Amino acid sequence: MICYAPWQRLLLDNDGQVRPYAICTKWIGHTKDYSLAQMWNNEAMQMYRRKIANNNFMDLCQPECISGQIRNKLCRPVEDK
């Protein structure tokens, strides 16, 4: 898989928006509507996990992450599969 972030963390932005990781492109919810525990396995987070597991992540990941410009323990470039 290209990324493990949706199985390991949540990022809480300063305005209350939440996404799996700082470089993820889609928000999964807002703290005014849901608790972090609710967002951990909500429909949007399940969609993230499902799409990444099925290698259908192009609309979820930054181009820099997909290409390998951003490398860390959570993401790898597509060519490393």
C-alpha positions, 0 to 999 in steps of 0.5 A, a space after each residue: 500500500 502507498 499509505 498507512 496513515 488512515 489506520 494509524 492517525 488523525 490530524 486535527 486542524 486548528 479550525 476543527 477540521 479532521 483528516 487522516 494526515 497533513 498531506 491527505 487531500 480530503 477532510 473526514 469531518 469536523 469536531 463541531 459535528 463529531 467526536 474524534 472517536 466517531 470520526 476514527 471509523 466514520 464513513 469518510 475514514 472507511 472510504 479512505 482505507 478502502 480506496 488506499 487498500 484497493 490502490 484507488 488513491 489518486 484523488 486522496 493523496 498529494 502528487 508529491 506523496 504519490 511520486 515519492 517526494 514526501 517519504 516517511 514511515 506512513 507513505 511510499 511512492 507508487 513505484 515502490 509497491 
